[in-house]
């Protein structure tokens, strides 16, 4: 096993809503403060649409 397989990606943290986004192959993983892990699409539906007027949303910039 190579050392590359043991690397855990550092999550991106949104300064607007505080969620963590972990870059993954195929589909990124979103970790909310409470509840199950999810996707960027669900994050956009539940959170991002309500903070359109606040700059710094990392989900819109990715």
N, C-alpha and C positions, 0 to 999 in steps of 0.2 A: 504494500500500500504506500502510495506516495504522500508526501506532506501536503500536496495540493488538496487532497480529499479531506483533510482535517480542518481546513479553513472555514470558519463560520463568518458569513458576510456581516458587516456592520450595518445595522438598519439606518435608513434615513428617517429623521424625525421632522414632522411638519411643524413649523413655528406657528401656524394658524390654529390647527386643531389638536396637535399633539400626538397624532397617530404615528405608528412606526411602519415603514415600508421596507421590506427585505427583497432585494433584487434576486430573482430566481429564473432558471431556465424555463421558458414557456409562459409562465404567468407569475407576476410578483405577488408576494404575500403581504397583506395589510393586517396589522395588529392594533385593534382598538383598545381603549382603556378597560372596557368590559365587553364580554361576549366572545363569540367565536372568531377565529381568523377568517379573513375574507379576501376579496380581490379589489383592484383599483376601480373597477366598474361599480361595485357596491359602495365603495368610499365616495365616489362621485355622486351617486344617487342619494346617499344618506347625509353627507356632510358638505362636500364641495359646492353643491348648488346653493347652499345657504350662506356661503361666505364669498360670493363672487366679487363683492366690493372691497375685500381685504387682500392686499398683495402678499405674496410669499407662499401661496399654496403649492406644495411640491408635487401634488398629483396632476395639476394642470401643466406643469413645466416638463413632465417626463413623457 
